[in-house]
Amino acid sequence: MNSPATKTSLNTFGLIAGIGCLFMLTSPFAEIMVYGKLVVAGNAAETCKNISAHETLFNAGILSYLLNFIADIVVAWALYGLLRPVNAALSLLTAWFRVVYSVISLVALVNLVTVLRLLNNADYIKVFGPNQLHTQVWLTLYVFRDGWSLGFFFFAIHLVLLGYLVFQAGYIPRIMGAFLIIAGLGYFINTLQPFLFPGINIDYITITFFGEVIFTFWLLIKGWRIKGSTLEIIVNNGL
């Protein structure tokens, strides 16, 4: 029996991947408009005050992260189908690295739910006291950040492998593969920076992440025009 990947056209996979990547724009909203505004660096008390006063906004941020991480799983499947004709085994491994990133991120996201639980339950204030409660909330926020950061290590591997597959595909411009590899290396450096060279400012490395954005736009504009199905290309290439 043929797998679903062999029955679906490449342009369908490309379109699904592009639309899925669009849903990931919810994460920048959460980062800039929610986390960036409510969490005050070095001030746990003010952070707790902001979250309590803007609970609806904080919930919107949690939902935004959730949509991003779920979309990542959908995109992992779609990109697997899109690049399966190049190398089925490597395409599957590439998808799994993105799924691992998504699962780690989803587990980390539970910490933001815990933050709301800590702030909304009066019993916690009685047990910990205001100062200890604020510290607990602050630590929980950092556990979310640390968990998500760990996930980016696997995401970086995904992008490098994805870039290689795109470069080898033949039905996707090779420049897209180069952009993705550069983006993956940028994620690698950014993730390892706190451990290998904590004293060096590498904020400029974030410019490499635009390779992923460029690939997303290519999928939306050109991806749905790819001709043929995965089965046809596998047969033609003798894979």
Secondary structure, DSSP 4 states (H G I P E B T S, - for coil): ---HHHHSBHHHHHHHHHHHHHHTTHHHHIIIIIIHHHPPTT-HHHHHHHHHHTHHHHHHHHHHHHHHHHHHHHHHHHHHHHHTTT-HHHHHHHHHHHHHHHHHHHHHHHHHHHHHHHHH-HHHHHHH-HHHHHHHHHHHHHHHHHHHHHHHHHHHHHHHHHHHHHHHHSSS-HHHHHHHHHHHHHHHHHHHHHHH-TTS--GGGGGGGHHHHHHHHHHHHTGGG--SBHHHHHHHHT-
